[in-house]
Amino acid sequence: MSIPPVGVFTLIIGILCLISGYRATAIAFGVMTVFGGAAAVMIGGAGIQPGHLFVGFLALATLTHREKMKVAINALAFPHPAFWLLCLLTYGVIVGYFAPRLWAQTMDIIPLGSSEYPETGGAVPLGPVSSNFTQAIYNTANIVTFVVIVGMASTMAGFRAATSTALAFASANLFFGIADLVTYGTPIQELFSYIRNAPYAFHDEAIVAGVKRVVGSWPEASTFAGVSLGVVGFTGTMRICGRYSKLTGFLFLLTSIMVIRSTSSAGLFGLPVCLAILYVTCFFRCGGQTGTRMSAGVVLFAPMIVILIGMVIVMNEDIFRQLYAYFDLLLFSKATSASGVERGMWNAYGWNNFIESYGLGVGLGTSRTSSFVIALLSNVGIPGVIFFGLFFLTAFYMKRGTPRTFEGDVRLAGRNGCLCLLIGASVSGSTVDTGLLFFVMAGLATAVPVEEREPSFAPAAIQA
Protein backbone atom coordinates (compact mmCIF):
# COMPACT_ATOMS: atom_id res chain seq x y z
CA MET A 1 0.00 0.00 0.00
CA SER A 2 1.23 3.50 -0.86
CA ILE A 3 -0.10 7.03 -0.37
CA PRO A 4 0.63 9.44 -3.27
CA PRO A 5 0.84 13.24 -2.72
CA VAL A 6 -2.88 13.68 -3.46
CA GLY A 7 -3.60 11.15 -0.71
CA VAL A 8 -1.44 13.04 1.78
CA PHE A 9 -3.27 16.24 0.79
CA THR A 10 -6.63 14.48 1.32
CA LEU A 11 -5.63 13.26 4.78
CA ILE A 12 -4.39 16.69 5.87
CA ILE A 13 -7.57 18.42 4.67
CA GLY A 14 -9.65 15.71 6.34
CA ILE A 15 -7.98 16.20 9.72
CA LEU A 16 -8.31 19.99 9.50
CA CYS A 17 -12.00 19.62 8.61
CA LEU A 18 -12.63 17.32 11.57
CA ILE A 19 -11.31 20.08 13.80
CA SER A 20 -13.46 22.70 12.03
CA GLY A 21 -16.74 20.70 12.11
CA TYR A 22 -19.15 19.03 9.74
CA ARG A 23 -19.96 22.18 7.72
CA ALA A 24 -16.35 22.59 6.56
CA THR A 25 -16.13 18.83 6.01
CA ALA A 26 -19.25 18.90 3.83
CA ILE A 27 -17.78 21.57 1.55
CA ALA A 28 -14.39 19.82 1.36
CA PHE A 29 -16.14 16.52 0.55
CA GLY A 30 -17.83 18.16 -2.44
CA VAL A 31 -14.44 19.29 -3.75
CA MET A 32 -12.71 15.95 -3.08
CA THR A 33 -15.42 14.09 -4.98
CA VAL A 34 -14.36 15.90 -8.16
CA PHE A 35 -11.01 14.08 -8.26
CA GLY A 36 -12.37 11.12 -10.20
CA GLY A 37 -9.06 10.41 -11.93
CA ALA A 38 -6.95 10.43 -8.76
CA ALA A 39 -5.90 7.67 -6.38
CA ALA A 40 -5.44 8.80 -2.78
CA VAL A 41 -4.36 5.32 -1.70
CA MET A 42 -2.84 2.61 -3.89
CA ILE A 43 -3.47 -1.01 -2.87
CA GLY A 44 -1.72 -3.26 -5.33
CA GLY A 45 -3.18 -2.49 -8.74
CA ALA A 46 -6.29 -0.80 -7.30
CA GLY A 47 -6.70 2.77 -6.15
CA ILE A 48 -9.06 4.48 -3.71
CA GLN A 49 -10.22 7.89 -4.91
CA PRO A 50 -9.96 10.97 -2.64
CA GLY A 51 -13.74 11.28 -2.49
CA HIS A 52 -14.18 7.70 -1.25
CA LEU A 53 -11.41 8.17 1.31
CA PHE A 54 -13.02 11.42 2.47
CA VAL A 55 -16.33 9.64 3.09
CA GLY A 56 -14.76 8.44 6.36
CA PHE A 57 -14.03 12.01 7.46
CA LEU A 58 -17.56 13.10 6.49
CA ALA A 59 -19.05 10.25 8.53
CA LEU A 60 -16.86 11.03 11.56
CA ALA A 61 -17.66 14.74 11.45
CA THR A 62 -21.41 14.15 11.10
CA LEU A 63 -22.18 11.04 13.13
CA THR A 64 -20.48 12.30 16.28
CA HIS A 65 -23.72 14.29 16.69
CA ARG A 66 -26.06 11.82 18.40
CA GLU A 67 -29.29 12.99 16.76
CA LYS A 68 -27.75 12.96 13.30
CA MET A 69 -26.37 9.47 13.89
CA LYS A 70 -29.82 8.27 14.95
CA VAL A 71 -31.39 9.64 11.76
CA ALA A 72 -28.64 8.09 9.63
CA ILE A 73 -29.09 4.64 11.21
CA ASN A 74 -32.89 4.84 10.93
CA ALA A 75 -32.45 5.61 7.21
CA LEU A 76 -31.27 2.01 6.74
CA ALA A 77 -34.52 0.56 8.10
CA PHE A 78 -37.27 -0.95 5.95
CA PRO A 79 -38.79 0.49 3.77
CA HIS A 80 -36.58 3.59 3.49
CA PRO A 81 -34.53 4.11 0.30
CA ALA A 82 -31.20 3.14 1.91
CA PHE A 83 -32.65 -0.26 2.81
CA TRP A 84 -33.09 -1.09 -0.87
CA LEU A 85 -29.57 0.14 -1.60
CA LEU A 86 -28.30 -2.19 1.09
CA CYS A 87 -30.26 -5.07 -0.48
CA LEU A 88 -28.74 -4.22 -3.87
CA LEU A 89 -25.22 -4.20 -2.44
CA THR A 90 -25.72 -7.44 -0.50
CA TYR A 91 -27.13 -9.26 -3.50
CA GLY A 92 -24.43 -7.91 -5.81
CA VAL A 93 -21.61 -8.95 -3.47
CA ILE A 94 -23.02 -12.45 -2.96
CA VAL A 95 -23.52 -13.02 -6.68
CA GLY A 96 -20.13 -11.41 -7.34
CA TYR A 97 -18.48 -14.08 -5.22
CA PHE A 98 -20.37 -17.16 -6.36
CA ALA A 99 -21.32 -16.51 -10.02
CA PRO A 100 -17.78 -16.14 -11.43
CA ARG A 101 -16.80 -19.37 -9.70
CA LEU A 102 -19.90 -21.51 -10.27
CA TRP A 103 -20.24 -20.45 -13.93
CA ALA A 104 -16.51 -20.07 -14.58
CA GLN A 105 -15.61 -20.30 -18.29
CA THR A 106 -19.23 -20.99 -19.30
CA MET A 107 -19.57 -17.55 -20.91
CA ASP A 108 -17.40 -14.63 -21.99
CA ILE A 109 -17.31 -11.21 -20.34
CA ILE A 110 -15.68 -7.85 -20.93
CA PRO A 111 -13.91 -7.64 -17.56
CA LEU A 112 -14.27 -4.42 -15.60
CA GLY A 113 -11.08 -5.05 -13.64
CA SER A 114 -8.06 -7.30 -14.04
CA SER A 115 -8.67 -11.04 -14.31
CA GLU A 116 -6.48 -14.15 -14.38
CA TYR A 117 -6.23 -13.78 -18.17
CA PRO A 118 -3.94 -11.38 -20.06
CA GLU A 119 -5.45 -7.94 -20.63
CA THR A 120 -6.25 -7.62 -24.33
CA GLY A 121 -9.11 -5.13 -24.13
CA GLY A 122 -11.48 -7.80 -25.41
CA ALA A 123 -13.56 -10.61 -24.00
CA VAL A 124 -12.25 -13.25 -21.58
CA PRO A 125 -13.90 -16.31 -20.01
CA LEU A 126 -16.00 -15.60 -16.92
CA GLY A 127 -14.07 -15.67 -13.66
CA PRO A 128 -13.31 -13.50 -10.61
CA VAL A 129 -11.97 -10.01 -11.32
CA SER A 130 -10.37 -7.39 -9.11
CA SER A 131 -13.32 -5.05 -9.56
CA ASN A 132 -15.57 -7.45 -7.64
CA PHE A 133 -13.80 -6.08 -4.56
CA THR A 134 -13.37 -2.45 -5.62
CA GLN A 135 -16.98 -2.08 -6.77
CA ALA A 136 -18.15 -3.47 -3.43
CA ILE A 137 -16.06 -0.80 -1.69
CA TYR A 138 -17.34 1.97 -3.96
CA ASN A 139 -20.98 0.99 -3.52
CA THR A 140 -20.54 0.70 0.23
CA ALA A 141 -19.16 4.26 0.20
CA ASN A 142 -22.23 5.32 -1.82
CA ILE A 143 -24.59 3.97 0.84
CA VAL A 144 -22.58 5.57 3.66
CA THR A 145 -22.63 8.88 1.77
CA PHE A 146 -26.38 8.67 1.29
CA VAL A 147 -27.23 7.96 4.95
CA VAL A 148 -24.69 10.51 6.22
CA ILE A 149 -26.17 13.24 4.01
CA VAL A 150 -29.66 12.29 5.22
CA GLY A 151 -28.41 12.44 8.82
CA MET A 152 -26.60 15.75 8.28
CA ALA A 153 -29.62 17.30 6.58
CA SER A 154 -31.92 16.35 9.46
CA THR A 155 -31.45 19.89 10.84
CA MET A 156 -31.84 23.15 8.97
CA ALA A 157 -28.17 24.09 9.43
CA GLY A 158 -27.10 20.63 8.30
CA PHE A 159 -29.43 20.79 5.30
CA ARG A 160 -27.75 23.98 4.13
CA ALA A 161 -24.33 22.41 4.72
CA ALA A 162 -25.33 19.40 2.59
CA THR A 163 -26.56 21.78 -0.11
CA SER A 164 -23.13 23.39 -0.02
CA THR A 165 -21.62 19.97 -0.78
CA ALA A 166 -23.40 19.85 -4.15
CA LEU A 167 -22.56 23.48 -4.93
CA ALA A 168 -18.90 22.93 -3.99
CA PHE A 169 -18.76 19.97 -6.37
CA ALA A 170 -20.34 22.05 -9.15
CA SER A 171 -17.84 24.89 -8.63
CA ALA A 172 -14.79 22.61 -8.46
CA ASN A 173 -15.90 20.59 -11.48
CA LEU A 174 -16.29 23.77 -13.55
CA PHE A 175 -12.94 25.12 -12.33
CA PHE A 176 -11.01 22.01 -13.37
CA GLY A 177 -12.87 21.84 -16.68
CA ILE A 178 -11.84 25.39 -17.56
CA ALA A 179 -8.31 24.83 -16.23
CA ASP A 180 -7.93 21.72 -18.39
CA LEU A 181 -9.00 23.71 -21.42
CA VAL A 182 -6.89 26.85 -20.97
CA THR A 183 -3.70 25.11 -19.79
CA TYR A 184 -3.58 22.58 -22.65
CA GLY A 185 -0.23 22.73 -24.42
CA THR A 186 1.42 24.73 -21.61
CA PRO A 187 3.81 23.59 -18.86
CA ILE A 188 1.02 24.14 -16.31
CA GLN A 189 -0.76 21.10 -17.79
CA GLU A 190 1.86 18.91 -16.07
CA LEU A 191 0.30 19.79 -12.70
CA PHE A 192 -2.70 17.66 -13.65
CA SER A 193 -0.48 14.58 -13.33
CA TYR A 194 -0.90 14.80 -9.55
CA ILE A 195 -4.66 14.28 -9.86
CA ARG A 196 -4.46 11.82 -12.78
CA ASN A 197 -2.49 9.10 -11.04
CA ALA A 198 -5.17 6.42 -10.82
CA PRO A 199 -4.59 3.09 -12.64
CA TYR A 200 -7.02 3.97 -15.43
CA ALA A 201 -6.69 4.57 -19.14
CA PHE A 202 -6.70 8.38 -19.51
CA HIS A 203 -7.86 10.17 -22.66
CA ASP A 204 -6.86 13.66 -21.59
CA GLU A 205 -5.18 14.67 -24.84
CA ALA A 206 -7.80 13.47 -27.32
CA ILE A 207 -8.75 15.88 -30.11
CA VAL A 208 -12.05 15.75 -32.03
CA ALA A 209 -12.96 17.99 -34.97
CA GLY A 210 -9.76 19.92 -34.40
CA VAL A 211 -10.51 20.84 -30.76
CA LYS A 212 -9.29 19.33 -27.51
CA ARG A 213 -11.83 17.31 -25.57
CA VAL A 214 -12.45 18.66 -22.07
CA VAL A 215 -11.91 16.04 -19.35
CA GLY A 216 -11.31 18.24 -16.30
CA SER A 217 -10.22 16.12 -13.35
CA TRP A 218 -11.78 12.95 -14.81
CA PRO A 219 -10.25 10.17 -16.94
CA GLU A 220 -12.15 11.00 -20.13
CA ALA A 221 -14.57 13.46 -21.72
CA SER A 222 -17.64 11.21 -21.41
CA THR A 223 -17.17 10.99 -17.63
CA PHE A 224 -16.73 14.77 -17.34
CA ALA A 225 -19.85 15.36 -19.45
CA GLY A 226 -21.83 12.75 -17.50
CA VAL A 227 -21.21 14.28 -14.07
CA SER A 228 -21.65 17.78 -15.51
CA LEU A 229 -25.17 16.83 -16.58
CA GLY A 230 -25.97 16.28 -12.91
CA VAL A 231 -24.62 19.76 -12.16
CA VAL A 232 -26.80 21.18 -14.96
CA GLY A 233 -29.89 19.55 -13.46
CA PHE A 234 -29.16 20.67 -9.90
CA THR A 235 -28.00 24.25 -10.53
CA GLY A 236 -30.58 24.81 -13.27
CA THR A 237 -33.40 23.86 -10.90
CA MET A 238 -31.98 26.04 -8.13
CA ARG A 239 -31.82 28.99 -10.53
CA ILE A 240 -35.38 28.37 -11.70
CA CYS A 241 -36.53 28.41 -8.09
CA GLY A 242 -34.56 31.57 -7.31
CA ARG A 243 -32.16 29.98 -4.80
CA TYR A 244 -28.61 31.39 -4.74
CA SER A 245 -29.58 32.88 -8.09
CA LYS A 246 -26.28 34.50 -9.10
CA LEU A 247 -24.10 31.51 -8.18
CA THR A 248 -26.40 28.79 -9.53
CA GLY A 249 -27.15 30.74 -12.72
CA PHE A 250 -23.43 31.19 -13.36
CA LEU A 251 -22.69 27.50 -12.70
CA PHE A 252 -25.60 26.35 -14.85
CA LEU A 253 -24.69 28.48 -17.85
CA LEU A 254 -20.95 27.75 -17.90
CA THR A 255 -21.36 24.06 -17.10
CA SER A 256 -23.82 23.71 -20.00
CA ILE A 257 -21.27 25.33 -22.30
CA MET A 258 -18.55 23.01 -21.01
CA VAL A 259 -20.73 19.96 -21.69
CA ILE A 260 -21.04 21.06 -25.32
CA ARG A 261 -17.35 21.92 -25.43
CA SER A 262 -16.38 18.47 -24.12
CA THR A 263 -17.39 17.01 -27.53
CA SER A 264 -18.78 13.97 -25.69
CA SER A 265 -21.60 12.20 -27.50
CA ALA A 266 -23.14 11.32 -24.13
CA GLY A 267 -23.14 14.99 -23.18
CA LEU A 268 -24.52 16.19 -26.52
CA PHE A 269 -27.29 13.58 -26.34
CA GLY A 270 -28.06 14.10 -22.67
CA LEU A 271 -28.01 17.90 -22.48
CA PRO A 272 -31.21 18.47 -24.53
CA VAL A 273 -32.99 15.86 -22.41
CA CYS A 274 -31.81 17.59 -19.22
CA LEU A 275 -32.96 20.95 -20.56
CA ALA A 276 -36.35 19.40 -21.34
CA ILE A 277 -36.56 18.23 -17.70
CA LEU A 278 -35.79 21.78 -16.58
CA TYR A 279 -38.46 23.16 -18.91
CA VAL A 280 -41.06 20.83 -17.39
CA THR A 281 -39.87 21.96 -13.96
CA CYS A 282 -40.41 25.58 -15.02
CA PHE A 283 -43.91 24.72 -16.20
CA PHE A 284 -44.92 23.32 -12.82
CA ARG A 285 -42.89 25.86 -10.82
CA CYS A 286 -44.38 29.02 -12.35
CA GLY A 287 -47.62 30.62 -11.27
CA GLY A 288 -49.13 31.21 -7.87
CA GLN A 289 -47.77 33.38 -5.09
CA THR A 290 -44.55 31.33 -4.88
CA GLY A 291 -43.86 31.17 -8.62
CA THR A 292 -40.70 32.82 -9.96
CA ARG A 293 -40.17 35.21 -12.85
CA MET A 294 -37.47 32.93 -14.21
CA SER A 295 -39.79 29.92 -14.50
CA ALA A 296 -42.56 31.97 -16.09
CA GLY A 297 -40.14 33.60 -18.53
CA VAL A 298 -38.67 30.24 -19.60
CA VAL A 299 -42.12 28.74 -20.16
CA LEU A 300 -43.18 31.68 -22.32
CA PHE A 301 -40.05 32.49 -24.30
CA ALA A 302 -37.93 29.32 -24.50
CA PRO A 303 -40.01 27.67 -27.28
CA MET A 304 -39.90 30.87 -29.37
CA ILE A 305 -36.13 31.20 -28.92
CA VAL A 306 -35.58 27.55 -29.90
CA ILE A 307 -37.76 27.96 -33.01
CA LEU A 308 -35.96 31.19 -33.95
CA ILE A 309 -32.52 29.60 -33.60
CA GLY A 310 -33.70 26.60 -35.62
CA MET A 311 -34.96 28.84 -38.42
CA VAL A 312 -31.67 30.77 -38.54
CA ILE A 313 -29.69 27.52 -38.78
CA VAL A 314 -31.93 26.03 -41.50
CA MET A 315 -31.94 29.22 -43.59
CA ASN A 316 -28.14 29.61 -43.46
CA GLU A 317 -26.68 26.76 -45.51
CA ASP A 318 -23.09 27.22 -44.31
CA ILE A 319 -24.03 27.12 -40.64
CA PHE A 320 -26.34 24.16 -41.24
CA ARG A 321 -23.63 22.13 -42.99
CA GLN A 322 -21.02 22.90 -40.34
CA LEU A 323 -23.35 21.93 -37.50
CA TYR A 324 -24.53 18.83 -39.34
CA ALA A 325 -20.95 17.71 -39.95
CA TYR A 326 -20.11 18.30 -36.28
CA PHE A 327 -23.10 16.37 -34.92
CA ASP A 328 -22.69 13.67 -37.57
CA LEU A 329 -19.15 13.10 -36.31
CA LEU A 330 -20.10 13.02 -32.64
CA LEU A 331 -23.63 11.57 -32.69
CA PHE A 332 -25.11 10.31 -35.95
CA SER A 333 -22.06 8.30 -37.04
CA LYS A 334 -20.93 7.43 -33.52
CA ALA A 335 -22.09 3.81 -33.82
CA THR A 336 -19.77 3.21 -36.78
CA SER A 337 -16.69 4.78 -35.16
CA ALA A 338 -14.01 2.67 -33.48
CA SER A 339 -15.17 3.85 -30.05
CA GLY A 340 -18.82 3.23 -30.93
CA VAL A 341 -18.12 -0.28 -32.20
CA GLU A 342 -16.15 -1.10 -29.05
CA ARG A 343 -18.85 0.21 -26.72
CA GLY A 344 -21.50 -1.61 -28.72
CA MET A 345 -19.52 -4.81 -28.24
CA TRP A 346 -19.41 -4.20 -24.48
CA ASN A 347 -23.20 -3.88 -24.37
CA ALA A 348 -23.67 -6.97 -26.53
CA TYR A 349 -21.55 -9.07 -24.17
CA GLY A 350 -23.32 -7.52 -21.17
CA TRP A 351 -26.73 -8.46 -22.57
CA ASN A 352 -25.51 -11.99 -23.26
CA ASN A 353 -24.26 -12.22 -19.67
CA PHE A 354 -27.75 -11.30 -18.47
CA ILE A 355 -29.39 -13.95 -20.68
CA GLU A 356 -26.84 -16.70 -19.99
CA SER A 357 -27.00 -16.12 -16.23
CA TYR A 358 -30.79 -16.74 -16.35
CA GLY A 359 -31.47 -13.14 -15.32
CA LEU A 360 -29.46 -13.42 -12.08
CA GLY A 361 -26.40 -11.45 -13.25
CA VAL A 362 -22.71 -12.35 -13.09
CA GLY A 363 -21.93 -10.29 -10.00
CA LEU A 364 -21.24 -6.74 -8.93
CA GLY A 365 -18.21 -5.37 -10.79
CA THR A 366 -17.71 -8.41 -13.00
CA SER A 367 -18.53 -7.13 -16.48
CA ARG A 368 -17.98 -3.80 -18.23
CA THR A 369 -20.70 -2.23 -20.36
CA SER A 370 -21.41 1.15 -21.95
CA SER A 371 -24.81 1.76 -20.38
CA PHE A 372 -25.95 1.89 -16.77
CA VAL A 373 -29.10 -0.05 -17.68
CA ILE A 374 -27.12 -2.89 -19.29
CA ALA A 375 -24.66 -2.79 -16.37
CA LEU A 376 -27.52 -3.37 -13.94
CA LEU A 377 -28.88 -6.27 -15.97
CA SER A 378 -25.54 -7.95 -16.61
CA ASN A 379 -24.06 -7.50 -13.13
CA VAL A 380 -26.97 -7.85 -10.72
CA GLY A 381 -29.77 -9.16 -12.96
CA ILE A 382 -33.49 -8.82 -12.39
CA PRO A 383 -33.24 -8.81 -8.55
CA GLY A 384 -30.79 -5.91 -8.70
CA VAL A 385 -33.02 -3.98 -11.10
CA ILE A 386 -35.94 -4.46 -8.69
CA PHE A 387 -33.89 -3.26 -5.72
CA PHE A 388 -32.67 -0.18 -7.59
CA GLY A 389 -36.19 0.52 -8.85
CA LEU A 390 -37.55 0.40 -5.30
CA PHE A 391 -34.80 2.76 -4.17
CA PHE A 392 -35.61 5.12 -7.03
CA LEU A 393 -39.34 5.16 -6.27
CA THR A 394 -38.99 5.59 -2.50
CA ALA A 395 -36.29 8.25 -2.84
CA PHE A 396 -37.76 10.46 -5.56
CA TYR A 397 -41.50 9.82 -5.79
CA MET A 398 -42.69 9.96 -2.18
CA LYS A 399 -44.06 13.29 -0.97
CA ARG A 400 -41.83 14.92 1.63
CA GLY A 401 -41.96 18.24 3.44
CA THR A 402 -43.48 21.44 2.11
CA PRO A 403 -43.10 22.28 -1.58
CA ARG A 404 -41.87 25.68 -2.80
CA THR A 405 -39.89 26.34 0.38
CA PHE A 406 -36.08 26.46 0.35
CA GLU A 407 -35.93 22.84 1.48
CA GLY A 408 -38.58 21.79 -1.03
CA ASP A 409 -36.72 23.51 -3.87
CA VAL A 410 -33.42 21.85 -2.92
CA ARG A 411 -35.16 18.46 -2.80
CA LEU A 412 -36.52 19.15 -6.29
CA ALA A 413 -33.04 20.17 -7.47
CA GLY A 414 -31.56 17.00 -5.98
CA ARG A 415 -34.12 14.84 -7.78
CA ASN A 416 -33.54 16.59 -11.11
CA GLY A 417 -29.78 16.33 -10.65
CA CYS A 418 -30.06 12.58 -10.10
CA LEU A 419 -32.31 12.17 -13.14
CA CYS A 420 -29.77 14.02 -15.29
CA LEU A 421 -26.94 11.87 -13.95
CA LEU A 422 -28.90 8.74 -14.84
CA ILE A 423 -29.48 10.07 -18.36
CA GLY A 424 -25.74 10.43 -18.88
CA ALA A 425 -25.03 7.05 -17.25
CA SER A 426 -27.63 5.33 -19.42
CA VAL A 427 -25.67 6.41 -22.49
CA SER A 428 -22.10 5.78 -21.36
CA GLY A 429 -22.05 4.34 -17.82
CA SER A 430 -19.77 1.32 -17.56
CA THR A 431 -20.70 0.15 -14.05
CA VAL A 432 -23.52 -0.07 -11.53
CA ASP A 433 -21.79 2.68 -9.53
CA THR A 434 -23.52 6.00 -10.25
CA GLY A 435 -20.97 8.01 -8.27
CA LEU A 436 -20.85 9.89 -4.97
CA LEU A 437 -22.50 13.03 -6.40
CA PHE A 438 -25.60 11.00 -7.21
CA PHE A 439 -25.97 9.94 -3.58
CA VAL A 440 -25.29 13.42 -2.25
CA MET A 441 -28.15 14.71 -4.39
CA ALA A 442 -30.33 11.70 -3.56
CA GLY A 443 -29.73 12.37 0.15
CA LEU A 444 -30.83 15.97 -0.33
CA ALA A 445 -33.89 14.78 -2.26
CA THR A 446 -35.03 12.59 0.65
CA ALA A 447 -34.02 14.71 3.65
CA VAL A 448 -36.56 16.62 5.74
CA PRO A 449 -35.06 18.81 8.51
CA VAL A 450 -36.69 18.44 11.92
CA GLU A 451 -37.58 22.16 11.90
CA GLU A 452 -39.62 21.52 8.76
CA ARG A 453 -41.35 18.45 10.18
CA GLU A 454 -42.39 19.91 13.53
CA PRO A 455 -44.91 22.52 12.21
CA SER A 456 -46.88 19.74 10.51
CA PHE A 457 -48.07 18.61 13.95
CA ALA A 458 -49.49 22.02 14.80
CA PRO A 459 -53.25 22.66 14.64
CA ALA A 460 -54.55 23.77 11.25
CA ALA A 461 -55.43 27.25 12.50
CA ILE A 462 -51.86 27.81 13.68
CA GLN A 463 -50.37 26.50 10.40
CA ALA A 464 -52.39 29.02 8.43
N, C-alpha and C positions, 0 to 999 in steps of 0.2 A: 504494500500500500504506500502511496506517495501523495503529497499535498502540493500541487503547483502554486505559483504566486496568487492566482485568482482565488484559490482555496484559502490561503492565508488571509487575504483581503476579506473574504466572506466571514471567516471566523472572528476577525478583529471587529468588523462592523456588527456582527451578531452579539458579541460581548458588550460592546458599547450600547447597543440598543436595549439589551436586557437591563442595563443600568438606568437607561432613560425611560423605559416603560413600554407598554404595548402599542401606544400610538406611533412612536418612532419606529418600532419594530414592524408595524403594519406598512408604513411607507417604504421602509428599506426592503421588505419582502416583495413589494410590487416591483421595485427596481431589480432585485436579484433574479426575479422570475424571467426577466428579459434575456438573460444570458443563456439562451438555448443551445449555443454552440460551444459552451465552456464545460470543463470538468473541474470541479472543486476538489474532488478526491478521486484518485485513480486506484482501482482494485483490480489487479491483473490487466485484462484487456477491456474492462468496463469502467465507465466513469460516472460519478454522481454529480449532477448539475448543481450550481450554486443555489438555485431556487429550491430544489429538493432538500439540500442540506439546511437551508434557512428555515424550512418548515419546522424543524426542531426548536429553533429560537422563537419562532412565532407561537408555537404551542406552549413553551415555557413562559413566555411573557404574558400570555392570555390566560392560561389555565391555572395560574397561581391565584387568580381571583376565584373564590369559591363559587359564587353564583354563576359566573361564566362557565366554570368547569361543569357545574350541574346541568346547565343548558346544553353544553356540548355532548355530554354523556347521554342525556335524554334524547338527543337528536338521532342516536343510533337505534332507538327502540322502534318496534313495529307500531304503526306502518309508515313511519317517517321516511323521507327520501334517502337518508344515509343508510337505513336498514337495507334497502334494495341495492345500494352500491356495495354494501358489505356482502350481500348474497352473490352479487356478480363477481366480486373479487374471490370469494371462497370457492365458487364453482370453477372459475377460470384457473385458479391455482391447482385445484384437485385434478382437473382434466389435463392441465399442463404437465403434471407429473406422470399420470398414468397413460394418457393417449399416445405420446411419442414412444412409449415403451411397449405397450400392448399391441399397437398397430405399426410398429417399427418396420420400415421398408415395404409397407403395403401400398404406399402412395407417395407421390413426390410433392415437395413443398418448395416455395421460395423462402429460405430461412431469413428471419428477421435479425437474428444474431449469428454468432459463429457456431458451427456444428462440428461433428467429428470428421466431416468431409472437407476437402480443399475448397477454398472460396473461389468460385468461378463467376459469380454474379448471376448464375442461372439456378435451375432446379436441382435439388438433392433429395435422396430418399428421406422419408419422415424419421425423425429421431430427436432426442433432446437437444436444445440449443441454449446458448448463454442467456438469451433474452427471456427465457422462461423465468429466470431469477430477477433480472433487471426490471421487466415489466411488472412483476409482482411488487417490487419495491416502489416503482413509480405510481402504481395504482393505489398502493397503501398510502403514499404521500398525498394523493388526490383526496382520499377519504378524510385523512387527518386535516387537510386544508379546509375541506368543506365544513366539517363539524366545528373547527376552531373559528372560522369566520362566522358561523351561526352563533357560537357562544360569545364571540367578541361583540357582534351586532345585537346582542340581547339588551343592551342599554343604548340610549340615544347617543352618548359620547362614543361608545364603541362602534355604533352603526356608521357614524361619520368617519371614524378612523378606518373602518373597512372600506368605505367608499373611497377614501384616499388611496387605498391599496390599488384599486383599479385605475384611478387617475394617475398614480405614480407610474404604473406599468405603461399606460398610454403615452405619457410624456417621455419616458426613457426609450420606449420602442421607436417613437418618432425621432428622437435625438440621434440614436444610433443609425437609423435609416438614412437621415440626412448626412451624418458624418461619413457613412460608408460611401455615399454618392460623391461628396465634395472632396474627399481625401484620396479618391482612386487615382493611381498613377503618381502619387507623391510619397515621400519617405514616411509621412505620418501614418500611411496605411499599414505599416509594419506593426504599429501598436495594437492592431486588431488581433495579432497572433496570440496575445495573452488571453483573449476571450474566445479564441477559436482553436482550443487545444484538445477538444474532445475527440475520441477515436471514431469520428464519422468521416464520410466522404463529403468534402466541402466543395461548393460550386460558387465561390465568392468572386471569381474573375470571369464568369460567363458573360458573353456579349450576344445580344439578339437585336437584329435589325439595326446594327451599328451603334447600339447604346448598351452601356453596362447594366446588368440586372442588379437591382437593389436587394441585398440580403440582410443588411443591418447586422445584428448580433446573432443571427441564425445561420444554420448550415447552408440553406439554399433559398432562392427567391420564393418558391411556392410556400415554404414554411413562414417566411416573413409576411407574405400576402395573406396567408390563412389566419394568423393571429391578428393581423391588422384589421381584418374584417370584423373580428370581435370588438376591437376598439371603435370602429366605425359605428357598429350597432349601439354600443354603450354610450359613447359621447354624443352621437347624433340624437339619441333619445333624450339625454340630459339637456341638450340644447333646445330641443323641441319643447321640453317642459319648463324651460327657463331656469334651470339649475346650474349655477356656476357658468353663466352664459358665455362670458368672454373666453374663459379657459376651454370649456368643452366645444365651443364653436370653432376656436382655433385648432384644437386637436382633431376635430371631425374633418374640417376642410383639408388640412395638410396631410392627414393620414389617408384620406380618400385619393388625393393626388399621388401619394407615394405608392398606393396599391396599383394604380394605373402605371406609374413609372417603373414598378418592379418587373413589368413585362411577363408576369406569371399568368398562365391560362386560367388557373384556379381563381386568381384574384379578379381577372377580367370577366370571368363567368359569374363569380359570386357577388361582385359589387352591385350590379343592377338589381339582383335579387334582394340584397340587403337594403338598398335604397327603396325598393318596393315595400319592404317591411316597415321602413321608417315612414313612408307615405301613408300606409294604413294606420300607423300609430298617430300620425297627424290628424287623420280623418276622425278618429275616435277621441283624440285629445282636445280638439278645438270645440268651441261653443261652451255655453254656460258661464257661470261666474268665475270658474277656475280655468277656463280655456286660455290659451296664450296666443299672442299676435303671430308668433312664428308658425304655430301649427295651422292657424287659419290662412295665413299667407301662402304656405306651402300647398295646402289643399286647393286654393284658388288659382295660383299662378304657375305651379310646377308643370301641370299638363301643357299649358300654353307655351312655356319655355322649351319643353322637350319637343313639341311639334315644330316650333320655330327653328330650333337647331337642326332638326331632321330635314326641314325644307331647305335650309341653307346648304346642308351637306349634299342633298340630292341634286340641287340646282347647279352646284359648282362641281364640274366633272373632275377637275384636278384633285380637289379635296376628297371627293368620293373615292377615287381610285387609290389615293394614298392610304386612306383609312381602311379601305377594303383589303389592300395588300397587307397592311399591318395586322388586321384581325384574322385574315386568312392564314398568315404565318403562325399566329399565336393560338387561334381557336379552331377555325374551320378545317385546317389541314393538320391539326395537332395529332389526330389519330394515326396519320401516316408517317409522322416523324419518328426518328429513332427513339426518342424519349417516350412518345405516345405508344409505340409498339411494345416497348419494354413494360410500361405501366399496364397496358392491356394484357400482357402475358401474366403479370402478377395477379391481376384480378381473375383471369381465367383459372389459374392454379388455385387461387383462394376459393373460388366457387366450387371447383372440383373437390377441394378438401372438405367443404361443407357437405356435399353430396356423398362422398365416400366415407365420411364419418357418421353417416346416418343422422345428420342434423345435430350431432352432439358437439362438434367442433374438435380441433386438434390441440387445443390448450392455449392459455393466455401467453402471448408473446412468441408463439411457434412460427407462424407464417406471416410474411410480408405481403401487403396488398397496396392498392392505390386508391382506396375508398374506405372511409370509416364504416360504411354499411357492410361492405364485403368483409372487412376486418372482423366486425362483430360476428358475422355468420361463420366465417372460416375458423376463428379462434375459439369462440365460446358458444357457437351454435344457437339453436332455438331457445334453450333455457337462458342464455346470456342476453339474447334480444328481449326476452320477456322481462328480465330483471331491469335492463336499462330502460325499457319502455315504462315500467312502473315507476322507476326513479323520475323519468321525464314528466310523467303525468302528475305525480305527487309534488314535484318541485315547482312546476311552472303553471299548472292549471288548477290549483286549489286557491280559493279566495283567501287572502290574508290582509289584515290591517285595513286602513282607510285609503281609498284611492285619491289621487290628486293632491296628496300631501307630499312633503319632501321624501318621506320614507316610501310612500307608494310610488312616487316617480322613480326613485332609485331601484326599487324592485322591478318596475317595468323595464328600466334600462338594463338591469342584470339579465332579465329574461331575453330581451332582444339581442344583447351581446352574445348570450349562449346560442341562440338560434343562428346568428351570423357565423359563429365559430363552427357550428355543425354543418352549415352550408359549405364552408371552405373545406372542412374535413371530409365531407361526402364526395368531394371532387378529387382530393389528393392525399387524404389521410392514410398513412401506412400502418397504423396500429389502432388498438382499442383505446389507448391513452389519448384523451382529448386535451390534456395540458392543465397546468395549475391555474391559468387565467380563467378557464371554463368554470372551475370549482370555486374560485373567488366570486365570480359573478353569480353562480348558482346559489352560493351561500347568501349573497345579498338579496337574491330573488326570493328566498324562503324565510329570511329573518324578519322578526317583528319585535322591536324594542319593547321592554316592559312598560315604558312610559306611554307607548301607543296602545298597549293592550288594556291597561288599567281603566281608562275612561269608558270602555265598552261595557263595564259593569255598573256604570252610574245610571240612575233613573233617566228615562227618556226626556223629561222636562229639563234636567240639568244638562244633558248632551246637547240639546238645542241651543 
